[in-house]
């Protein structure tokens, strides 16, 4: 009799487990593509949290180095190029910083200069490195790329991120911004207020405000603090900007695909950007600072601008950045599937219990 009752209980437990599995399988099949995508992201975040031990542990023999929390020491520098949508992205970090427990700091350089003096390069690099009370930190400002090793801090490298925009779009936006301002601070009188000359007329009359050399900004921002970086049309500066974009920047997005840029940052750096995609999509701050009274240039104006060597070089950097951004996006997921890429270790010899060190650099 006891055996019969035990057997009956086993059948009930098995039936309950089967029902549970079938219920969740059926529910998963009812999810739409977007819901499946967010579910896969949630699983990815949970895996990151559950594996936090191998992300934050150093396996050195030195006991003082065995509890290094890399997330809590992380510093991101966003050396934002003007008129690339940077205000929208920066406001996202200000909205997230309290919830995700990190600091946001604006780098304000005298007279809005984009290149730091030698003394300030040293001071800035050392300050960012040693200011542990501000870590984890997100620094932003209109500043050319700065190599921390060259500034005397060889053992510390912040993560650089940036956004880049089509060069003519950026120039036209800046041209009208100086005259009409934007909807971010609508009552602020701008430098060229009262000047109603259109961009087309400016180009036709060859005025300095629409000189193609004014587009020479994204290249020097990525090139850095060298004198050659700031010479319009320098082939060396373009190549240096490309090298830095690949070798020194963690991620560079494009203004036209900012939502995808935010998504990638959320997946890669959840310590800072967890919840960023949903907030960016639903917040009224996601598209701040729209230039007022902006008029698209005529085809003949565009053709004239595109004849300049500066536009050609700046556009080459933009296309280079766009290709790299799409490459990073493509490698995010398993080929042909929506599953996020993962990795694991195997064939570990000799057989011994060793804490995993995956994901550490």
N, C-alpha and C positions, 0 to 999 in steps of 0.2 A: 504493500500500500504506500509506504514511504517513497519507494522507488518511482511509483506511478506519479505521485505528487511532484517529485523533483523533476521528472521528465516533462510534466505539464508546465512547470514554471520555466524550464529552459525554452520550451516552445514559445511561451508568451514573451520572454526577453528577446528571443531571436526575431519574433514578429515585430516587436516594438522597434528594434534596431533597424530592421528592413524598412519599416514605415518611415522612420526618421531619415534614412538615407534617400529613399525614393522621394520624400517630400521636398528635401533640399535640392535634389537633382532636378525635379520638376520646376521648382521655383526659379532655379538658375536658368532653365531654358526659356522662361518667360521674360527674362530681362532683355531690354533693348540694347543696342550697341553702346549707347552712351552710358547706361547703367553698368554694363559689363566692364566698360573701361574704368569707371570710377571704382568699381569693386576690386579690379585688379590692382589699381593704385593703392587702395586701402590695405590689401594684402601685402603689397610691397612695403608700405610704411610700417605695418605691424612686424614684418620680418626685420626691418631695420632696427626697430626698438628691441625685439627679442634677441637680436645679435649684438646689442650695444656693447657687450663685454669685449668682443674682438675688435670693435671699432675704436675703443677708448683705452685699450691696454697696450703698453709697450713691453716687449718680451726681452728686454735687456737683462743681463745678469746684475746690473746695478739696481739695488732695491729702491733707490730714490726715483727711478724712471719707470717703475712697474705699474703706476696708476695714473699715467698721463691721460687726461681727458681731452682728446683732440677737438671735440665739438666745442668745449668751453674755452679753448684757446684760439678759436677760429677768428680770423680777421678778413673781411671782404672789402676791397676798394673798388668803387665805381667811379672812374674818372670820366664823368659824363660830358659828352660833346653837346654844345648848345644846339637847341632846336632839333632834337632827335626824339622827342617824347619823354625826356628824362624826368620831367616833373611828375608825370603820371606814375612812373615806376618808383621814384623816390617816395612819393606819398604812400604807395603801397607798403614800403618798409616801415614808415612811421606808424601806419595803422596796425602792423603786425608785431612791432617790437615789444610792446607790453605783454601781449598774449604769448609770444614765443620766447620772451625773456632774453632779449639782446639789446645792445645799444646802437643808436644811429647818431652819427656825428657829421656835420657839414664842415668841409674844409674851405675856409674863407681866406683867400689870399689878397693882399693889398692891391687895390686898383683892378681887381679881377684879372690879374696876370695869370697866364696859363703855365708859366715856367717858374719853378722855385729857384731862388738864389742858392749858391753852394752851401752857406751856413744853414739855410732852412731845409735843404735836402737832408743834411745830417741830422738836424734836430727832429724833423718829421719822422724819418725812418726809425730813429731810436725811440722816440716818444710812442709811436704806434706799437713797436715791438715790446716795450717795457711796461706800458700802461695796462697792467693786468686787471685793474679795477673796472676797466671799460670793456673787457672781453667777456663774451664774444661781441664783436663790433662790426658795424657796417659804416664805412666812411664814404662820403660822396662829395664831389666838387669838380669844377671845371679845371682840371689839372692834367698835364701831359703825363704819360706813363713814366714812372720812376722805378729804376732798378734798385732794390734795397741792398743787394750785395755791393753794388758800386757806391752806395751811400754809407758803406761801412758796417752793414748788418748782414753778413753772409749766411748766418744760420737761420734766418727767418724769411719766409716768403708768403706774403698775403695772397689771397685769391683775387685776381683781377677779373671783373666782368664789365661789359659795355654794350651799348646799342649803337648801331650805325644806320644811316639813312641815305636814300638816293640823293646824290650831291646837289642836283638842281632843285629838287623839292626843298631841301634844307635851305638853300640860298634864297629861294622865292619866299619861303616862310619867314626867314629872318628879315628880308627886305620890307615886307608888309608889317611885321611885328614892330619894327622901329618907327613906323608911321601911325599905326592904329592900335597897337597893343594887343591884348588877348582877353579872354573871358575869365582868366585867373585873378587878375587885378585890374578890372575894367576902368577904374578911375585914375590909374596912374598915367601921367603924361610921359610919353616916350620921346626918345632923342630926336626923331624926325617928325614929330607931331605937326600937322598943318601942311606937310608936303604931300600933295595928292598925285604926284607923277606916278604912272603905272610902271610896272617892271618892263613891259614891252617898250614903252617910250624911253625909259632909262637906258636900255640896251641899244636902242636905235640912236640915241644921242651920245652913247659911250660915256656915261657918267660913272664916277668912281664907286657908287653904292652897288652897282650891278656888275662890276668888273669880275670876270671869271676867276681872277686870283683870290677873290674873297671866298671861294669854295675850298681853298687850301687850308683845311682845318682838321678834318678827320684823319688824314695821313699823319700830320705832326702829332696829334693826340696819341696815336698808336706808336709812332716812331720814338718819341721821348724828348729828352732835354738837350740833344745835340744841336749845334747851330745849323747843320745841314738839313735837319728835320723841318726847319721853318723856311726853307728856300722854295718858293713855288716852282713846281716842275722838276724837282730833284728826283731822278730815278733811284738814287741810293736811298732816299727817304721812303719811297714807296716800297722798296724791297725790305727795308728794315721794319716798316710797319707790318708787312705781311709776316715776317719772321716772328715779331713779337706777338701778333695776333694768334699764331699757331702755338708758339712755345711758352709764352708768358701769361696768356689769358685763359682762365678756366672756361669761360663761355662768352661768346659775342653773338648777340642777336641782332635782328633788324627791326626798325621801327614799324614796318608794315606787317610784321608778324610778332607783335609784342606779347600776345596771349600765349603763343607757343613758347616764347622765351621764358615767360613766367612759369609755364608748366614744367619745362625742363629744370629750372632752378628748384621748383618744389620737389621734384623727384630726386634730384641729386643732393640738395642741401635742405632736408626737411627741418633741421635744427633752426634755420632762419625762416624758411618759406612754407612751412606746413600751413595749409589752408589758403595759400596765396591765390591759386587759380580760381576758386569759388569766390573769394573776396574781390578779385580783380574783375570778374565777369559781372558781379552783382552790385558793386559799389559805384556810386555816382562820381567817384574820383578817378575812375579808370581811364578817362580821356580828358584830362585836364589841359589847360593852356592851349586852347584852339585860337590861332591867330585870326583876328577879325578882318573883314573886308579883303581877304586874299583872293586874287584873280589869277587863274591859271594862265601861263604865258602862251602866246600864239605859236603855231608850228614853226613859223619862220624865225621866231626868237629862240626857240629850242634848238633849231638847226644851227643857228649862229653860235650859241653857247657851246654846243657839242663839238664845234670845230677847235675849241681851245685845248691845249695840252693838259691844262690843270683839270678840266672836266674829265678828260679821258683817263687821267691817272686816278682821280678820286673815284670815278665810276669803276675802274679796275679793282680798287680796294673793296668797294661795295660788293661787286660780283664775287670776289674772292671770299669775303666774309659770308655772303649768302650761301655759297656752295658749301663752305665748312659747316654752317649752321644746319643745313639740310642733311649733311652727312651725319652729324651728331644725332639729329632726330631719327634718321633711318636706323642707326645702330642701337637705338634705345630698346627696340623690341625684336623678338625672334622673327627671322625672315618669313614672310607670308602669313604671319599670325599677329594677334593683338597682345600676345603674352610678353610681359616685360622680360628682358634679358636677365639672366642670373648667372652665377658661377659657384663652383664648389671645388674642394680639393679631393684627390683620390691617389691611390698607389703611394701612400706615405710610408716610407721605410727609414730606419728600422721601426718595428712595431713598438710604439710607446705612446703614452697619453701626453700629448703636447697641446696646449691651448692654441686654437686657430688664430692666425694673424691676418686673415683676409681683409682687404680694404684699407690696410694701413700703408702709408708711404714714408 
